């Protein structure tokens, strides 16, 4: 089932310019493409970094956005897992399926992966085309707001893939922000019972040599120095945020304590869908409002929406 080309509304970055505009809509072009009509698309730090030119992966022009839910609009002839009308969410990191890691079945570690809204067209648009393997069915009763929040849940849930030792161990979540709070809720739901969320902006000091493990949600040279100082010997530091600029580490302190640093990406999307669908974690209080694409400038070129997750609704008023 192939979709004829038509126009759509989208937020497009072309060179240094960002604009809400009418452009050509995508269409399925291979047997395993899925065309999704976007219902809601969440706004995160990565999107603001791309919008402000802090991330440049060489795709120009580029439609931004990678957290979203929607309805299947059309499918390629080889697609069998979804059909038009299905409610879906999408894993935004697309593996190449050709590198050594992909051939070994470790697609999350793909050496040539691409990401929606970063180096392939994303979801701040009425429609987006993605491979069938990236598409996940949502429960019929799941609100579209929850479906558009699966990606952050899967990202926070990635800490559950790390072996952090006893769940009663002293744990630090570094950063008092939306993703830190989501990570705390995910970890509490999994049985972690001794967690401290630390806000570095309050000017307080972390106790030295106090934590068995730490999860960073704000990465900087200062942050890593504070985290390393706060760790017990033999502790584990989880790298969670996608910091796109280099961060310094002081090696002697790491070596003296024999610390382990482990980076994580995502828990399985199906598990993240279950967390929300079955009410394992509650998120409604950290979900914000819906906005027209025409409001892109305020939402993408500033730090607005830090405490709540804001969404674009591509069906909203497009403005003049």
N, C-alpha and C positions, 0 to 999 in steps of 0.2 A: 504494500500500500504506500504509494509515493505522494508526497505533498507538493503541489504546485507552488512555485515561488510567489511570494507576496511581500508586502511591506509590514514592518512592525515598529513599535517604539522600543528604544534601548538607550542605555547609558554607555557612550563610546569614548574611549581615550584614543586620540589621534595625535601622535607626537606629544607635545606638552599640553595639548588642549583636551579638556574634558567637557562633554556636552550631552544633553538629552536630545535625541534626534530620531527621525524616522529613517529607517534603513531597510535593506532587503532582508526578509526573513529567511532562516535556514530551511533546508529540506533534507529528508533522508536521502542518502546517496549510495549507501552500501546495504547489503542484505541484513546487517546486524545493527543498523542505526535505529535509534528511537527519538522521535521528535516529541518534546515535552512542552506543553503550554504552562508557563510559570504562573503559579497562584500567589506565592509569597517568596521573597528572597531576603535572607538576613544579611545585615551589615556587620562586618567584623574589622579588626585592626588591619588584616592583610589587604582588604579592599581599600582602606584609607591610605595604606602605604603605596599601593599601585596608583591610586588616583593622584597622589602627591608626587609621584615620580621617584619614590624611594626604592621601588622594585621595578626593574626593567628587564624582562625576559625575552625581549626581541620580537614580540608579536605586536604589530602595528598596522592597521588600527586594531583595537581590542575592546570587546564588550566585557565589562567587569562582572563580578559576582560569582559565588561558589556555594552558598548555603541556600537550599531552596526546596520547595515542594511544588507539585503541579499535577497535571493530568496528561496522560498519554494522548497525543494528538494523531500521530501516525507512526507506523513501524515498517522496517524493511522486511522483505519476503522471508528472511531466515529467522526472524524473531519469534520465539515461542513462549517466553516467560511472562510477557505482558501484552495487553491488547488496548486498543483505543478506548479511552474513558477511565482507565485504571488510575487510582490515586497513587503517586509515587514520590519518593525522595531519591537523591542521587549522591553517590560517592564522588567527590570532585577530583580526586587524584587518579589519573588514568594511566595504568601501566602499559608499557610498550609491547609486552608479551614476546620479545625477541632477545632480550639481554640474558646474561647468565643467571641472574637472580630470578627472572620470570620463568626461565626454563626449569629451574629448581623448585618452582611452585611458591616462590617468595615474592609475589607481585607487589606487596607493600614496600619492599626494598628495591623496587625497579630502579635501574641505573639511568633510565631515560624517560621517566614518568613526566607527564604534563598535568597541569592543574587548571581547571576551569577558572576563568577570570584573571589568570596570571599569565599563562602562555598558550591558552586557547579560549575561544569565545565562551563567555559565561552567562549568568542567569539574571543580570539586571536588564531584562528584556522580556518581551511577551513570549518568546519561544526560544528554545535551545535544543541542539542535537547532541546526543551523547551515545556512546556504545551501550548495547544491551547489558553487558556485564557490569556496568556502573549503576544500573537502575534497580531500585528495591521497592517492592510493593509496601504501601502503608496499610495498616488496619483500616477498614472502612469507616470506623467511628473516630479515628484519630483526627483532631483538628489540624488544619493546614499549618497553623502556627507551630504546632509541635513537629509536624513533618519537616518544616523549614529549619528546625532546631536540632535535627538528628546529627548533623555533622559536628557541632560543638560537643554534643553528648558523647559521640564516638571519639572525639579528640581528647576530652577529659577522661573518658573511660580507658584510654590507652595506659594509664598508670596501673590498671589492674593486670596488665600483661607483664609487669615487672615483678620480680621476686623481692619483696620488701621485708621479708622476715615476718616475725610475729605481728599480728594486727593490733596488738596492744602496745607495740613499740611507739616511742615518742616521734611524732611526725610533724614536719613543718611544711606549710603551704606558703610560699613566699610571694606576696602580692595581694593586695586587697582590692580585687576587681571582679568583674562578672565571671570570668573563666576560673578564677580562684574559688569563688563561691560554688560554682557548678562542680568543680573538681572535689571540693569538700563534700558535697552532697553525694556524689558518686561513691566516694571512698567510705563515707558513713554507711551507705546502703550495702556496701560489701563487707562491713564488719569492722572497719578501722575505728577505733574508739578513743584515740589519744592524739588529736590533731590541733595544731595551733595555726591560725591564719595571721600572717604578719603583714602589717601595712608599713612599708618603708618610708612613706611620706609623712608619717607622724613624728619622725625624728627620734623615735625610741631605739634602744639597742637590743639586739638579740643576745640571749645568754650564750656564752661560749661553751662548746663541748657538751651540748644538751640534747641533740636530736639523732635518732637512729636513721632516719631518712628525711629527705626534703624534696619537694616538688616546686620547681621555679615556674612562675607564670609571667614574670617580668625579668628579662635578661639584660644585664649590663655588667660592666666590669665591677662596679661597686656592689651590685647585687650578688655576684658570684663570690666576691671576697667575703661578704657578710655571711653567705650560706656556708662556705667552707669553714669559716670561723665557728659557726654554730654547730657543726657536725661533731658527733662522737667519732672516735677512731673506728675505722672499719665501716663507716656509714655509707649510704647510697644516696646519690643526688640524681634526681630525674629531671632531664631537660625536656620541657613541654612546649614552651613558646617558640614561635617561628621568628626569631630575631634575625633580620636580614643584614645587620652590620656586625663586624667582628667584635668579639668580647674577650677581654684579657683574663687569664687565669694565672695565679701565682703557684707555680709547680711545687716549690718546697713544702708548702702547707698541705697540698694534696698528697704528696709522697709520705710526709711524716705521719699522717693519719691513715694512710693506705685506703683512701676513699675510692669508691666506684662511681663513675659517671655513666649514666645510661640514658640514651635518647629514645623517645617513644613517639609513635604517630597516631594510630587509631586502634580502638578495639573494633571487633567485627561489627559492621553496620546492623546486621540482624539483631545482635545483642543490644545495641543502642536503641533500636526501634522497640525492642521488648521492654527496656527500662522505662521508656515513656509510656508505651501502650499499656503496660501492666501496672503503672503507677508506682514503680519502684522508687523513682525520684519525682519530686514536684518542681515545676519550673515556671508556673504561670506568673509568679510574683517578680521574676526577672525578665519577663518578656514585655517589650514596650509596644509602641503603636505602629501603625501602617502608614506609609507615605507614598505620594505620587513620585514617579521618576523625575518629575520636574523639580523636586526638592533636593536634587543630588548635591548641589553645591554646599549647602549647609551641613549635610550629613556625611559627605565624603572628604571634604577639604578641611574639616575641623575635627576636634576630638569629641564631638557631640555623641550622646548615647552611650557613655561609658558604663553607667550603672545598670542600664536595661538594654536588652537586645531589640534594636529597631529593625523594621522591615520595609522593603519596597513592595508595593502592590502595583504591578505593571498594568492592571486593568483600571487604575485610578485616573483621575483627571490629569491629562498630560500638560496642561497649562497652555499659554499662548505661544 
